[in-house]
Amino acid sequence: MPRNRKAGLQAIQASLDFVDQFDAQVEAVVKAQKAPAEFASIAADLSKRFGYDPGLGLALLLDTHLEHLRKTRRANQLPDGRWTP
């Protein structure tokens, strides 16, 4: 935990940078799919391509970012739950 303003601001910026990076990675994985992709397939591809540990943490991040991509119209969720660009 940062103990001064400069370190605190650096930690906040690092967090914001990660959010932007992860968002771009999720979008790239969704766009790279040859067919509508299931959540588990997207998570596995993220893990493989970018080295994330599979598990609950990745699933929670992915769920949030897929929803953001849907709201910003950069991805679409089909009625069966699969995702497309």
N, C-alpha and C positions, 0 to 999 in steps of 0.2 A: 504494500500500500504506500503510495507516494506521501512524502512528508513535507513537500514544499510545492509552491505554485508551478514552477517550471516542470518538475517531474509529473505533477498531476496533469498539466496540459499535454505533456508528451504521451502519457498513458491514454488520455481521451483521444488524441489524434491517432494513436496506434489502433485503438478500438474502432474508430471510424474508418480507418484505412482497411482493416480486416473486413468490415461489413461490405465495403465497396468491392473488395477483391472477391469475397465469397459470392456476392451477388453476380458478378461477372462470370465466375466459374460455373455457377448453377445454370445461368443462361446459356453458356457455351455447351454444357453437357446436354441440356434439353434440345438445343438446336442441332447437335450432332447425332441425335437419335434417328435411325432410319425409318422408324415407325413409332406410333404412340407408345410412350414408355411408362411402365409402372414405377411407383415411388421407389420400390426396392432396387430396381434396375438403375435409377438415377443415383441413388445413394451408393450403390456398388461402384458405379462409374466414377463418381466423385472421389471415393476412397482410392480407387486404383490410379486415377489420373493425377490426383493432387496430394495423395499420401495421408488423407484423413483417416483416423481410426474409426472403423465402423462401430456403430452402437447408438445408444440413446442420445448422446450429445449431438452427433451428426444428424440423426433423425429429427431432432427438435429444430436445429438450425435450418435444415433443408425444408421442413414443413413451413417455417416462417418465410423463407426466401421464395419458395414456390408460390405461396399466397401473395407475396409482394409482386412477383412477376405476373401473376394473374391479374391483380388489380391495376398494374401499369400496362396491361395488354401486351406483354412480351412473352407470355405463355398462356396456354388454354388448358383447362382441365375438362376432359370429356366426362359424360355422365357415368361411365364405368370407372372413373378415378384415374385413368391414364392421362399423361401429359403430352402436349404437342407444342411446338413453337408458335 
